[in-house]
Amino acid sequence: NFEGTVREEPNQELDGFTFDTTPAIATMIHDAGVDVVSLSNNHSGNYGSAVVKSTRDTLSDIGFTVFGDPYDSAHFVQHTTIHNLPISFIGFHAFGEKPDSILSVITSEKTAGNFVVLFPHWGNEYETTPSKAQTEAAHAFIDAGADAIIGAHPHVIQTYENYRGVPVIYSLGNFLFDQDWSVPTQQGLALGFEITAKNITMTFTPISIVKQRVTLMGIEDAATVLSEHNLPLVFTIPRPDR
């Protein structure tokens, strides 16, 4: 979730919540190993549609695979293949789009034989339990064909659900962000997937943000965070037959 815009001369506004950065910093993120990003969020559109387009173009030129849009995610689906598994990335911005706006594209991507990963930007900030709107949307996305749902926006870790054999991680929390005024906003999860024809194995690795740097959490703290959210370190679920 790339929550902001990219311009050569960013807005250096000190007040408010408009997030802007430079191509040089975005390049550092790509060089660090991030290669697929979503623009389906409430800050990629801070400066209007022209800057959304230029941000998408700049990120693509840097080498990112960019999917999603603050208002039109259905037309910005991206694809990749990893170890012969074709994957579709679909975004969803709950504050600029309706869930039914992407249902048909989820179905078409699934019908095409792809593993459909949905990245929704949704929920209430700083709440560790997903809202009714989140759960209803998640179930609709899965009914339409989504194979995994990985959420953002609450800035804290939210709960996990297995719905019809499909994993829903409602919010991974922050990964690299400057909300250093509370412990929960300085915590997040790195999520690993191992996908076979029959199973999905997930690995949850708790991380901490320390002085604006992403660090692996210590063993004891990691165990506490996983316990608080009722998550094991590693677990496997069978993929639904559909």
Legacy VTK file of the C-alpha trace (Angstrom):
# vtk DataFile Version 3.0
C-alpha trace
ASCII
DATASET POLYDATA
POINTS 242 float
0.000 0.000 0.000
1.818 3.081 -1.295
0.019 5.778 0.664
0.927 9.015 -1.054
2.055 10.685 -4.251
5.403 11.086 -6.031
6.689 14.362 -7.475
10.105 15.905 -8.123
9.173 18.829 -5.883
6.803 17.507 -3.216
4.553 19.680 -1.124
6.464 20.421 2.085
3.275 21.067 4.039
3.853 20.612 7.756
0.221 20.514 8.854
-2.579 18.263 7.701
-2.507 14.817 6.149
-1.276 15.103 2.576
1.519 12.647 1.831
4.004 13.438 -0.902
7.491 12.141 -1.709
10.157 12.190 -4.413
11.242 9.716 -7.104
14.585 9.341 -5.292
12.909 8.102 -2.116
10.514 5.868 -4.068
13.568 4.376 -5.796
15.082 3.548 -2.400
11.913 1.641 -1.513
12.080 -0.299 -4.770
15.781 -1.028 -4.314
15.018 -2.353 -0.828
12.908 -5.095 -2.397
9.358 -3.736 -2.715
8.181 -4.426 -6.251
4.343 -4.373 -6.267
2.350 -1.468 -4.795
-1.290 -0.391 -4.552
-2.658 3.104 -5.125
-6.104 2.177 -3.778
-6.023 4.433 -0.731
-7.206 7.767 0.594
-3.895 9.614 0.080
-2.845 8.678 -3.445
-5.538 11.102 -4.616
-4.518 14.018 -2.370
-3.600 16.250 -5.306
-6.100 15.152 -7.930
-6.291 12.721 -10.835
-3.399 14.230 -12.811
-0.991 13.600 -9.923
-2.395 10.081 -9.461
-1.498 9.399 -13.096
1.962 10.936 -12.827
2.588 8.990 -9.610
1.578 5.753 -11.338
3.777 6.554 -14.339
6.771 7.485 -12.173
6.484 4.349 -10.030
6.174 2.222 -13.164
9.246 3.863 -14.672
11.179 3.093 -11.480
10.239 -0.569 -11.873
7.243 -1.080 -9.612
4.216 -3.066 -10.670
1.431 -0.615 -9.786
-2.191 -1.589 -9.332
-5.349 0.014 -7.962
-6.643 3.547 -7.966
-8.334 5.775 -5.373
-11.564 5.810 -7.410
-11.329 3.263 -10.237
-9.490 0.130 -9.124
-11.349 -2.151 -11.538
-9.440 -0.663 -14.471
-6.003 -0.962 -12.864
-5.556 -4.675 -12.254
-1.991 -5.983 -12.525
-0.549 -9.425 -13.110
2.586 -11.347 -12.349
3.665 -14.964 -12.384
5.656 -16.505 -9.527
6.877 -20.100 -9.894
4.334 -20.718 -12.664
1.444 -19.368 -10.560
-0.381 -16.529 -12.368
-1.419 -13.877 -9.844
-3.860 -10.984 -10.213
-3.531 -7.972 -7.913
-6.743 -6.000 -7.408
-7.098 -2.929 -5.197
-10.141 -1.487 -3.464
-10.521 1.900 -1.785
-13.549 1.681 0.505
-13.811 5.471 0.841
-13.845 6.128 -2.907
-15.441 3.003 -4.341
-18.291 0.591 -3.663
-17.564 -3.130 -3.184
-19.708 -4.089 -6.159
-17.538 -1.944 -8.447
-14.841 -4.644 -8.495
-16.894 -7.844 -8.177
-17.081 -8.518 -11.917
-13.339 -8.048 -12.418
-12.626 -10.394 -9.489
-14.792 -13.018 -11.167
-13.204 -12.515 -14.578
-9.673 -12.754 -13.177
-10.582 -15.929 -11.295
-12.268 -17.413 -14.375
-9.058 -16.725 -16.311
-7.285 -19.122 -13.951
-5.419 -16.589 -11.827
-4.813 -16.569 -8.083
-6.650 -13.389 -7.095
-5.080 -11.288 -4.342
-7.264 -8.418 -3.176
-5.814 -5.409 -1.328
-8.629 -3.387 0.278
-8.109 -0.043 1.990
-10.907 -0.048 4.546
-12.044 -0.057 8.164
-11.859 2.299 11.123
-8.517 3.739 12.111
-6.902 2.409 15.305
-9.591 -0.247 15.865
-8.314 -3.812 16.191
-11.647 -5.402 15.283
-12.956 -5.156 11.707
-16.208 -3.333 11.103
-19.375 -4.895 9.732
-18.715 -3.113 6.421
-15.312 -4.799 6.202
-16.631 -8.297 6.854
-19.543 -7.879 4.462
-17.231 -6.615 1.701
-14.698 -9.397 2.358
-17.355 -12.068 2.045
-18.657 -10.512 -1.185
-15.148 -10.437 -2.644
-14.587 -14.088 -1.756
-17.965 -15.114 -3.131
-16.917 -13.398 -6.371
-13.674 -15.401 -6.523
-10.940 -13.757 -4.425
-8.284 -16.204 -3.166
-6.685 -13.987 -0.493
-7.542 -10.625 1.072
-4.894 -8.454 2.728
-6.133 -5.164 4.198
-4.765 -1.763 5.164
-5.854 1.624 6.593
-6.586 1.045 10.314
-2.839 1.570 11.110
-3.043 -1.243 13.662
-3.184 -5.017 13.361
-6.697 -6.397 13.001
-8.055 -9.912 13.279
-7.800 -12.826 10.865
-10.719 -14.742 9.371
-11.013 -17.877 7.279
-14.148 -17.510 5.142
-14.995 -20.441 2.862
-11.355 -21.505 2.958
-10.025 -18.088 1.930
-7.739 -16.110 4.277
-8.778 -12.579 5.227
-6.158 -10.495 7.007
-8.218 -7.412 7.768
-5.232 -5.174 8.514
-1.501 -5.844 8.681
-0.940 -2.630 10.630
1.810 -0.173 9.720
4.992 -1.255 7.980
6.881 2.010 7.411
5.056 5.025 8.837
5.697 7.830 11.310
2.926 7.288 13.870
5.295 7.025 16.815
2.795 8.235 19.394
1.540 4.762 20.394
2.811 1.195 20.580
0.104 -0.372 18.343
0.806 2.102 15.507
4.478 1.113 15.627
3.665 -2.554 15.099
2.743 -4.535 12.031
2.908 -7.905 10.361
4.992 -9.099 7.443
2.988 -11.862 5.801
4.453 -14.749 3.823
2.468 -17.047 1.539
3.398 -20.501 0.288
0.769 -21.544 -2.227
0.333 -25.051 -3.587
-2.475 -26.622 -5.575
-4.089 -27.816 -2.356
-2.964 -25.516 0.473
-1.939 -22.021 1.532
0.658 -21.791 4.269
0.928 -18.399 5.956
3.791 -17.074 8.041
3.212 -14.025 10.231
6.345 -12.115 11.200
5.714 -9.239 13.645
7.735 -6.088 12.949
8.372 -2.874 14.871
8.978 0.624 13.574
11.861 2.065 15.588
12.930 5.642 14.785
11.286 5.368 11.340
13.080 2.083 10.582
11.470 -1.318 10.054
12.915 -3.919 12.428
12.123 -7.535 13.224
10.445 -7.791 16.596
12.211 -9.660 19.388
11.089 -13.207 20.129
9.180 -12.406 23.317
7.458 -9.315 21.902
6.599 -11.185 18.709
5.023 -14.012 20.699
2.976 -11.485 22.680
1.688 -9.737 19.551
0.730 -13.002 17.866
-1.022 -14.170 21.032
-2.939 -10.893 21.364
-4.334 -11.359 17.867
-4.840 -15.111 18.204
-2.342 -15.897 15.441
0.184 -18.715 15.237
3.560 -18.076 13.664
2.836 -20.475 10.814
-0.341 -22.236 9.810
-1.799 -23.970 6.780
-5.317 -23.974 5.389
-6.645 -26.099 2.531
-7.587 -24.170 -0.602
-11.292 -24.356 -1.493
-12.321 -26.518 -4.409
-14.017 -24.075 -6.755
LINES 1 243
242 0 1 2 3 4 5 6 7 8 9 10 11 12 13 14 15 16 17 18 19 20 21 22 23 24 25 26 27 28 29 30 31 32 33 34 35 36 37 38 39 40 41 42 43 44 45 46 47 48 49 50 51 52 53 54 55 56 57 58 59 60 61 62 63 64 65 66 67 68 69 70 71 72 73 74 75 76 77 78 79 80 81 82 83 84 85 86 87 88 89 90 91 92 93 94 95 96 97 98 99 100 101 102 103 104 105 106 107 108 109 110 111 112 113 114 115 116 117 118 119 120 121 122 123 124 125 126 127 128 129 130 131 132 133 134 135 136 137 138 139 140 141 142 143 144 145 146 147 148 149 150 151 152 153 154 155 156 157 158 159 160 161 162 163 164 165 166 167 168 169 170 171 172 173 174 175 176 177 178 179 180 181 182 183 184 185 186 187 188 189 190 191 192 193 194 195 196 197 198 199 200 201 202 203 204 205 206 207 208 209 210 211 212 213 214 215 216 217 218 219 220 221 222 223 224 225 226 227 228 229 230 231 232 233 234 235 236 237 238 239 240 241
